[in-house]
Amino acid sequence: MKTIIITGQTATGKTDLALSQAIQNNGEIINFDSRQVYKKLDIITGKDINLSAFITVKQLNGFDIGYYLIGQTKLWLYDIVDPKQYFSSFDFTACAREVIEIIRLAGKVPIFVGGTYLYLYHLLYTIETEHISPDFSLRQRLEDKNLTYLQKKLKKIDQVLFEHLNESDRKNPQRLVRKIELASYYKKKGVRVPTVMKYTYNDFFKSADIEYRGIVFKDKNLLKKTIANRVEKRLKQGAIEEVKSLIQSRYNEQDPGLKTIGYQQIFQFLKNKCSKEEAIQDWINKEIQYTKRQLTFMKKDPNMILEYI
């Protein structure tokens, strides 16, 4: 069955394109933005589309599977998890597969839209480590360890695996814990964790007719200007007030949903660890760095068709 995937760099108009494609193709939209899956995170994550009330269809592993409506178009997998909950690419895959089945049974076309390539990769392709279950006793022993400790532990178990991680993964405690799990599992078998990404569609997508589009900026200066304008817009919409409200609701910068660009910088400002101007500039810089990683992932994927704007 036909499946449309629209990914690309931040601020390339992916959502508007997906909405037009939904109308043209009798489709329903599935979000794969790792920030927009979280509830209560609206302004900084850019949920600037007029949404109806959320309609819950079912619960899956503690996550709310449901949709919003824009006109007659359903938008799935926005606002499905609390910021205090960890939500992995494997959690996303489980939720997305449930939604795909619902959409297909309704005779509609699934249209994925988002910029979190790791979610997309784990959804589409065969992952050699996917069958390895979580080691909850190991996770419990590591849950209070700081970033430096986790990095050193992974290096000790599998230096090569650590060196293959990008900068974002190296600074993400949850991802490091998972890598330590995998490294420990494979070490017992006397082999290393596979580090080469493969692009073979898994059984869930083998028979699908996939239209795969990656939207990227042709002009780097335009990218930087667009990102800066986007950050300024979020600030005018109330980004700082959003973080203050989250703090009042007992959320903090260590919660999984808030360990992300924009929120981290404003937390630093509100804790007087930097000026407002420094926080804004760091936010812009981090967004630009993220777009570079997005482009790197897209260029490596042989199934991706890049479209420059």
C-alpha positions as CSV (number, residue, x, y, z in Angstrom):
1,M,0.0,0.0,0.0
2,K,1.2,3.5,-0.7
3,T,3.1,5.3,2.1
4,I,4.4,8.9,1.9
5,I,7.4,10.0,4.0
6,I,8.2,13.7,4.3
7,T,11.3,14.5,6.3
8,G,14.0,17.1,6.1
9,Q,15.8,19.8,8.0
10,T,14.2,22.0,10.6
11,A,12.0,24.9,9.3
12,T,11.6,23.6,5.7
13,G,7.8,23.6,5.7
14,K,7.4,19.8,6.1
15,T,4.0,20.0,8.0
16,D,2.4,22.3,5.4
17,L,3.5,20.0,2.6
18,A,2.2,16.9,4.5
19,L,-1.2,18.6,4.9
20,S,-1.5,19.3,1.2
21,Q,-0.4,15.7,0.4
22,A,-3.0,14.4,2.8
23,I,-5.7,16.2,0.9
24,Q,-4.4,15.1,-2.5
25,N,-3.9,11.5,-1.5
26,N,-6.8,10.8,0.9
27,G,-4.2,10.5,3.7
28,E,-3.7,10.8,7.4
29,I,-0.6,12.3,9.0
30,I,1.8,10.5,11.4
31,N,4.2,12.7,13.3
32,F,7.8,11.6,13.8
33,D,9.3,14.6,15.5
34,S,10.9,13.6,18.8
35,R,9.9,16.8,20.5
36,Q,6.3,17.0,19.3
37,V,5.4,13.5,20.7
38,Y,5.5,15.1,24.1
39,K,2.6,16.7,25.8
40,K,2.8,20.2,27.3
41,L,5.7,21.1,25.0
42,D,4.0,23.4,22.4
43,I,5.7,26.7,21.7
44,I,9.4,25.7,21.6
45,T,8.6,22.5,19.7
46,G,6.7,24.5,17.0
47,K,3.3,23.0,17.3
48,D,2.0,26.1,15.5
49,I,-0.9,24.5,13.7
50,N,-4.5,25.0,14.9
51,L,-5.5,21.7,16.4
52,S,-8.8,20.4,17.6
53,A,-9.3,18.5,20.9
54,F,-7.2,15.4,21.2
55,I,-9.1,12.2,20.5
56,T,-7.7,9.1,22.3
57,V,-8.2,5.8,20.4
58,K,-6.2,3.5,22.7
59,Q,-3.4,3.1,25.2
60,L,-0.1,1.4,24.3
61,N,2.6,0.8,26.8
62,G,1.4,3.9,28.8
63,F,1.3,6.1,25.7
64,D,-1.9,7.8,24.4
65,I,-2.5,6.7,20.8
66,G,-4.9,9.3,19.3
67,Y,-5.2,12.1,16.9
68,Y,-6.0,15.8,16.3
69,L,-8.1,17.1,13.4
70,I,-7.3,19.8,11.0
71,G,-10.3,20.1,8.8
72,Q,-11.0,16.5,7.9
73,T,-7.4,15.4,8.2
74,K,-6.2,13.3,11.2
75,L,-2.8,14.0,12.7
76,W,-1.5,11.1,14.8
77,L,1.3,10.8,17.4
78,Y,1.4,14.3,18.6
79,D,1.1,14.8,22.4
80,I,1.2,11.1,23.3
81,V,3.7,11.0,26.2
82,D,4.4,13.0,29.4
83,P,7.7,14.9,29.5
84,K,8.8,12.8,32.5
85,Q,8.6,9.6,30.5
86,Y,11.4,8.3,28.4
87,F,10.3,7.7,24.8
88,S,12.7,5.8,22.5
89,S,12.8,5.1,18.8
90,F,11.6,1.6,19.6
91,D,8.6,3.0,21.5
92,F,7.9,5.2,18.5
93,T,8.1,2.2,16.1
94,A,5.5,0.3,18.2
95,C,3.1,3.3,18.3
96,A,3.6,4.0,14.6
97,R,2.8,0.5,13.5
98,E,-0.4,0.6,15.5
99,V,-1.4,3.8,13.8
100,I,-0.4,2.5,10.3
101,E,-2.7,-0.5,10.7
102,I,-5.6,1.8,11.8
103,I,-5.0,4.1,8.8
104,R,-4.7,1.2,6.3
105,L,-7.9,-0.4,7.6
106,A,-9.7,2.9,7.0
107,G,-8.5,2.8,3.4
108,K,-6.3,5.9,3.8
109,V,-2.7,6.6,3.0
110,P,-0.2,7.0,5.9
111,I,1.8,10.2,5.5
112,F,4.8,10.5,7.8
113,V,6.2,13.9,8.6
114,G,9.0,15.0,10.9
115,G,12.7,15.5,11.2
116,T,13.9,12.8,13.7
117,Y,15.7,10.5,11.4
118,L,16.5,8.0,14.1
119,Y,12.7,7.4,14.5
120,L,12.4,6.9,10.8
121,Y,15.3,4.6,10.5
122,H,14.1,2.3,13.2
123,L,10.6,2.2,11.7
124,L,11.6,1.4,8.2
125,Y,14.7,-0.7,8.2
126,T,15.9,-4.0,9.6
127,I,17.7,-3.4,12.9
128,E,20.1,-6.1,14.0
129,T,19.9,-5.1,17.7
130,E,16.1,-4.7,17.9
131,H,15.6,-8.2,19.3
132,I,17.8,-7.4,22.4
133,S,15.5,-6.8,25.4
134,P,16.2,-4.1,28.0
135,D,18.3,-5.2,30.9
136,F,16.3,-3.5,33.7
137,S,18.7,-4.4,36.5
138,L,21.5,-2.7,34.5
139,R,19.3,0.3,33.9
140,Q,18.5,0.6,37.6
141,R,22.2,0.5,38.5
142,L,22.9,3.2,35.9
143,E,19.9,5.5,36.4
144,D,21.7,7.9,38.8
145,K,25.1,7.9,37.0
146,N,26.2,11.2,35.4
147,L,27.2,11.6,31.7
148,T,30.9,11.3,32.3
149,Y,30.5,8.0,34.1
150,L,28.3,6.5,31.3
151,Q,30.7,7.6,28.6
152,K,33.7,6.0,30.4
153,K,31.7,2.8,31.0
154,L,30.8,2.5,27.4
155,K,34.4,3.2,26.3
156,K,35.6,0.5,28.6
157,I,33.2,-2.1,27.2
158,D,33.4,-1.1,23.5
159,Q,35.6,1.8,22.5
160,V,34.8,1.3,18.8
161,L,31.1,1.7,19.4
162,F,31.6,4.9,21.4
163,E,33.7,6.4,18.6
164,H,30.9,5.7,16.1
165,L,28.4,7.7,18.1
166,N,27.6,11.2,17.0
167,E,27.9,14.1,19.4
168,S,24.2,14.1,20.3
169,D,24.3,10.4,21.3
170,R,27.4,10.9,23.4
171,K,25.6,13.5,25.4
172,N,22.3,11.7,25.8
173,P,22.2,9.5,29.0
174,Q,19.3,7.4,27.9
175,R,21.0,6.5,24.6
176,L,24.3,5.8,26.3
177,V,22.5,3.4,28.7
178,R,21.0,1.5,25.8
179,K,24.4,1.4,24.1
180,I,25.9,0.0,27.3
181,E,23.2,-2.6,27.3
182,L,24.0,-3.6,23.8
183,A,27.7,-3.6,24.3
184,S,27.4,-5.8,27.4
185,Y,25.2,-8.2,25.5
186,Y,27.5,-8.6,22.6
187,K,30.6,-8.7,24.8
188,K,29.3,-11.9,26.4
189,K,29.1,-13.4,22.9
190,G,32.7,-12.3,22.2
191,V,31.7,-9.9,19.3
192,R,31.2,-6.1,18.9
193,V,27.9,-4.3,18.4
194,P,27.2,-3.8,14.7
195,T,28.0,-0.1,13.9
196,V,27.2,0.0,10.1
197,M,23.7,1.3,9.3
198,K,21.8,-0.9,6.8
199,Y,19.0,0.2,4.5
200,T,17.0,-2.9,3.9
201,Y,13.3,-2.4,4.5
202,N,11.9,-4.6,7.2
203,D,9.0,-7.0,6.7
204,F,6.5,-4.4,7.8
205,F,7.4,-2.2,4.8
206,K,8.7,-4.7,2.2
207,S,5.5,-4.6,0.2
208,A,4.8,-0.9,0.6
209,D,4.9,1.6,-2.2
210,I,7.0,4.2,-0.5
211,E,7.4,7.8,-1.7
212,Y,10.4,9.1,0.2
213,R,11.2,12.9,0.2
214,G,13.8,14.8,2.1
215,I,13.5,18.6,2.1
216,V,16.7,20.5,2.6
217,F,18.0,24.1,2.3
218,K,20.1,24.9,-0.8
219,D,21.5,28.1,0.7
220,K,23.2,27.8,4.1
221,N,22.8,31.5,4.8
222,L,19.0,31.1,4.2
223,L,19.0,28.2,6.6
224,K,20.7,30.2,9.3
225,K,18.4,33.2,8.8
226,T,15.3,31.0,8.8
227,I,16.4,29.3,12.0
228,A,17.1,32.6,13.7
229,N,13.7,34.0,12.7
230,R,12.1,30.8,13.9
231,V,13.7,31.1,17.3
232,E,12.7,34.8,17.5
233,K,9.1,33.8,16.7
234,R,9.0,31.2,19.5
235,L,10.3,33.8,22.0
236,K,7.5,36.2,20.9
237,Q,5.0,33.5,21.3
238,G,6.0,32.9,24.9
239,A,8.8,30.3,24.9
240,I,10.3,31.6,28.2
241,E,6.8,31.7,29.8
242,E,6.2,28.1,28.6
243,V,9.3,26.9,30.5
244,K,8.3,28.8,33.6
245,S,4.9,27.2,33.5
246,L,6.6,23.7,33.2
247,I,8.8,24.5,36.3
248,Q,5.6,25.5,38.2
249,S,4.2,22.1,37.2
250,R,7.2,20.4,38.8
251,Y,9.1,19.6,35.5
252,N,12.8,20.2,35.3
253,E,15.7,20.1,32.8
254,Q,16.5,16.5,33.7
255,D,13.1,15.2,32.5
256,P,13.5,13.2,29.2
257,G,11.1,15.4,27.2
258,L,13.0,18.6,28.2
259,K,16.5,17.4,27.4
260,T,16.2,19.1,24.0
261,I,17.1,22.2,22.1
262,G,15.4,25.3,23.2
263,Y,14.2,24.1,26.6
264,Q,17.8,23.4,27.8
265,Q,19.0,26.9,26.9
266,I,16.0,28.6,28.6
267,F,16.5,26.5,31.7
268,Q,20.1,27.8,31.8
269,F,18.9,31.4,31.5
270,L,16.3,31.0,34.2
271,K,18.9,29.5,36.5
272,N,21.1,32.5,35.9
273,K,23.8,30.4,34.3
274,C,23.9,32.6,31.2
275,S,22.4,35.8,29.9
276,K,19.2,35.8,27.8
277,E,21.2,36.8,24.8
278,E,23.7,33.9,25.3
279,A,20.8,31.5,25.7
280,I,19.2,32.6,22.5
281,Q,22.4,32.4,20.5
282,D,23.1,28.9,21.9
283,W,19.6,27.9,20.9
284,I,20.1,29.1,17.4
285,N,23.6,27.5,17.1
286,K,22.3,24.1,18.4
287,E,19.4,24.2,15.9
288,I,21.8,24.9,13.1
289,Q,24.1,22.0,14.2
290,Y,21.1,19.7,14.3
291,T,20.2,20.6,10.7
292,K,23.7,19.5,9.7
293,R,23.2,16.1,11.4
294,Q,19.8,15.8,9.7
295,L,21.4,16.3,6.3
296,T,24.2,13.8,7.0
297,F,21.6,11.1,7.8
298,M,19.6,11.9,4.7
299,K,22.5,11.8,2.4
300,K,23.5,8.4,3.7
301,D,20.1,6.9,3.0
302,P,20.1,5.5,-0.6
303,N,16.3,5.4,-0.6
304,M,16.0,9.1,0.1
305,I,15.2,11.6,-2.7
306,L,16.5,15.1,-1.7
307,E,14.5,18.2,-2.7
308,Y,16.3,21.5,-2.3
309,I,14.5,24.7,-1.5
